[in-house]
C-alpha cells in the first residue's frame, strides 16, 4: 500500500456525470496522461470513490525490467495521448510499457481495433507475466455483504444509526441480542463510509467515530465477501452472430458482428447481472428473393441496471445511438438515425430477478417525418431473470413523438449458455405504430464470442 502506482487514464476537468463521462470517453473527448501516484490513492479512487471491485495482478518483472519501464515513462511525462475507452485506453498503454520492460514479448499486436481490459489481461496471462491475483471488494460490496443477513427491521436500524449514532443508547436497540447489534453497528459504519464522499467531512467523521466506538466495544465477526469469478474467465469481447427467423411471415437470415462487449442476455460468468456495454454492432439481413438490407448499426448502447435496496438507491440509466429500422408507412421499415437515453430505477424482487422502469428521451432523423430531427419521450420497463439456462429478458418500451407518432414494442429474449464462448438466443417481439399494422418477429440466433 505504500508503493507508488504508474497510472494512465483520462484527464477530466470538471465534474462530468456518469452518462456524459461514458459518452465522452467513447468518442475520445478526454486526453490521456501518465501519472505516478501513491498506490493507496488509486485504491481509494477505484475501490472507494467509484465503488469498483479491484483485481490486482502481480507481475513477475525483474528489477532491471521495472527500471527500464520507469525510464521510458519518464520520457513520456506531460505528453497528452488520445484516449478512447475501447482502443487507446489505459490497458492498451500499459501493454506498450510491458513490451518495453521485457523486449521480445508481443502484446499490442493482438489489439489492432479494440483493447478491452479483460482481453488485455488474457494476453498478459498468456505471456506468462502474472504470478499472483488478489481481490479487493468495493465499499458497496462489503456493505451489502454485511447487510445481507439482516432482516428488514435490522436494516431500518442501520439507517437510523447512520443518521444519528446517539440511538446506539436507545432502549429498543439495546434490547436486541449483542451479536445482532454488532452486525447492525458495523453495517451502519460501512454505510457512513460509503456516503463519505457525498457529505461534509466533519459530520461524517463524527458519526463514523461514534460508530467505531460501539464496534470496538462489541466487535462483529470477520466479514466474509464471496469472491466473484475472475473477469477474464468470462466470454471474449467480440461477438459473431448468425440468425434465422421470420418477420411478418417473411423468412430471413441475419449476420451480425459486435466489436465489444456484453449485453443483458449474454453469457453471464465474469459479468454483473444488469450491466450492458455494446460498441459498434452491425447487423445485415437477407430476406427471401436475395433482398439484402442493413438492419442496424449501433455506435454505442450502454445500460446500467443496478438494483436499489433499503440501504442504497442507485440510479439506473441507459444511453445509445446509431441506425436502426423502425415501422413506417404502409408497412415499410425505414432506416433512421437516433440518439436516445433514459434514467430510472431497478429493484431486485427475488434472487436473480430484476425489475426495472426508466423514463426515456429520443432524437430521431426519419425521412417519413417532416422535421429534420423529431423528439420523443417514452418509457422502457421490464424483467431480467437469471435462470438455469441463461438470462431471460422481458421488456416493454414506447416512444411518444412530438409530431403525434406513437411507437411501442414488446420483446422477449432467452439465452442458452452452450459454453463459455458460445450461446444460442431465442428472440420474439411485437411492434406497434400508428403508421402501420402491428408486426411480429421471431428469430433464433447463434452467438460466438471470439477475439
Secondary structure, DSSP 8 states (H G I E B T S, - for coil): --SEEEEEEEE--S---HHHHHHHHHTT-EEEEEEEEEHHHHHIIIIIIS---EEEEEE---HHHHHHHHHHHHHHTT--EEE-TTSSSHHHHHHHHHHHHSTT---GGG-SS---HHHHHHHHHHTT-EEEEEEE--HHHHHHHHHTT--HHHHHHHHHHHH-GGGGG-HHHHTS-HHHHHHHHHHHHHHHHHTGGGS-HHHHHHHHHHHHHHHHHS------------GGGS--S-EEEEEEEEETTEEEEEEEEEEEEE-TTS--TTS-TTEEEEEEEEEEEEEGGGEEEEEEEEEEEEEE--EE-SS----EEEEEEEEEE---GGG---EEEEEEEEEEEEEEEETTEEEEEEEEEEEEE-TTSSSSSEEEEEEEEEEEEE-SSSEEEEEEEEEEETTS-EEEEEEEEEEEEEETTEEEEEEEEEEEETTEEEEEEEEEEEEEE--
